Amino acid sequence: MAGRHHIFRKICMAAVVAAYWLLSAWCSMVVYYHLPFLPQFCAWGYWLVTAALSITVVFVKRKRLITSAAAAVLPLLVIAWWFTITPSNNADWQTPWARMPAVEIKKNILSIQNIRDFNYRSENDYDAKYVSGDYDLDKLDKVMLILSYWDGNTAVAHTILDFGFNDGRWLTISSETRLKNGQRQTGLGGLFKQYGSLFVIGTEADLLMLRTNYRKEQVYMYQLRITPAECRILLLDLVNRSNKLITHPQFYNTITSNCMTSLVPSMRKVAHNKDLFKDIRFLKNGYSDQIIYEQNIKSKEISYEQFRLEHYITPRMQAVTDRDKYSEELHRPAMIKW
């Protein structure tokens, strides 16, 4: 029995040390991303200190209580510091995310300021332009889901919602990372409160043409099968959440608040089957169009590959050079497959 007890204690100690090292690795990344002075040196220093403390606790019996207390306090200080790091809208933002949209709802009319409508000559050469507009909610009748792939990774795509009105107007909403001047977005940085978050409300000639014609991304467009009333619920929820960000800023998060997961709370309000959002393909959102195919395409004569090909818009839209005709060409009735 004594031998079993000894082995069990060793296993427990190993588990505690492993958990402590994982916590220390997380703390070192917090130090790396949030200390302005020599962050890499400080992060490695933090990791070495915590590793030394944990090794001392395990192998050195002398003053073990003091060492254990020090080992516990150090990550607790970093965790406490983590909760003091709060988001702000006051920063030197890069031009594409410099302005936040502001929406006022008057009965059936959405009055929107700071609708992004940049005019591009290339991806990084553009005229920054914002417009205002009034949109009649009674004319809202459709929503398109846009998936844009940019680096060959089929598991990840940028997700956009495109709202159509029966007077021919379109309003495009994209949840995006808000970067400061000098910042570059990384997946790891997005886990450590590095970037702001905002809903960009813009025109198709900006948000979609940028991706199809200038970034040369692989862009797919699917019409969601929801009623005009559900379109209205979805749009109102998104613009209300966008307005809230003006007074209650949020951090972007690579997992919990990315371009797809930040849309899910609004999409859930109009979903006929809310269990769909438990599907892992909403995290690997590049595969989310598989869900659309499975839910809506009954005919076995159309394969998933053919379904995607029919909704692939990049080659067709790259032939459009006049931004004023972009929306007209994008929504030609002959191109709407279902």
C-alpha positions, 0 to 999 in steps of 0.5 A, a space after each residue: 500500500 505504501 508503494 502505491 501511495 508513493 506512486 500516486 503522490 508522484 503522479 499527482 506531483 507530475 500533473 501539478 508541475 505540468 499544469 504549472 508549466 502550462 500556466 507559466 507558458 501562458 503567463 510568459 506570453 502575456 508578458 511578451 505581448 504586453 511589456 513594452 520594454 524588451 518583451 522577448 527578454 522579459 518573457 524568457 526571463 519569466 519562464 526561466 524563473 518559474 521553471 527554476 521555482 517549480 524544479 526547486 519545489 520538486 527536488 529541494 526539500 529545504 525551504 520548500 514552503 517559501 519556494 512553493 509560495 513564490 511559485 504560486 504568487 508569480 502567476 497569480 500576479 500575472 493573472 491579476 494583471 491580465 484582468 486589468 488589460 481592457 480594450 479601448 477605441 482610442 488608438 492610432 488605428 490603421 486607415 481601413 479600421 479608423 472609423 466605426 459605423 454609427 447606426 440610428 434606427 427610426 421606425 423602419 429606417 436605418 440611418 448609417 454613418 461611416 459606411 466604408 466605400 474605399 476606391 482601390 487602385 491596388 490592395 494598398 493604394 486606395 482613396 479612403 472614403 466614407 458615405 452615409 445612407 438610409 435603408 428601408 427595412 421593409 425592403 430588406 428581403 435577402 442575405 448572402 453568406 460570403 466565404 473568402 479564402 486568402 492563403 490556400 488554407 481551406 479550413 479557414 475563410 473570412 466570413 461576410 454577410 451581405 444584405 439585399 434590399 428589393 430596391 437593388 441596394 446592398 449593405 455589407 457587414 464584415 466583423 474584422 480585426 482592428 489593427 493599430 499602425 505598425 501592427 500585423 495580425 497573427 493567430 497567436 497574438 489574437 489570443 492575448 488581447 492585442 487587437 480591437 474588434 469592430 463591425 465594418 459596414 461597407 459597400 460591395 464595391 469596397 469589401 467584396 471587390 477588394 477581395 475578388 479583384 485586388 487581393 485575388 482571394 477565392 470568394 464564394 457567395 451563398 444565399 441564406 434561406 431565411 425570410 425577410 422578417 428573419 433578415 430584419 432580425 439578423 441585420 438589426 441585431 448586428 447593427 445594435 451590437 456594432 453600436 454597442 462597440 462604440 461605448 463598450 469596446 471589445 478585443 478580437 479573439 482568434 477563437 471566441 470572437 473572430 470573423 465567424 464566431 462573432 457573427 454566430 450570436 446574431 445568426 443564432 437568433 434566426 436559425 431554425 436549427 440551433 444545434 447546427 452551431 455546435 458543429 465544429 465547422 463553425 470554428 473551421 469556418 472554411 467548411 461551413 458551406 458544407 452545412 449549407 449544402 447538406 441542409 438545402 441541397 436535396 438532389 443527389 445529382 449535384 455534388 458538393 464540388 459542383 455546388 461550390 463551383 456554381 457559387 465561386 464568384 472570383 473569376 467572373 468578378 475579376 472581369 469587372 473593372 468599373 466599381 459602379 457596375 460591380 453590384 449589378 454584375 454580382 447579382 445578375 439573376 442568371 448567376 443565382 443558382 438557388 
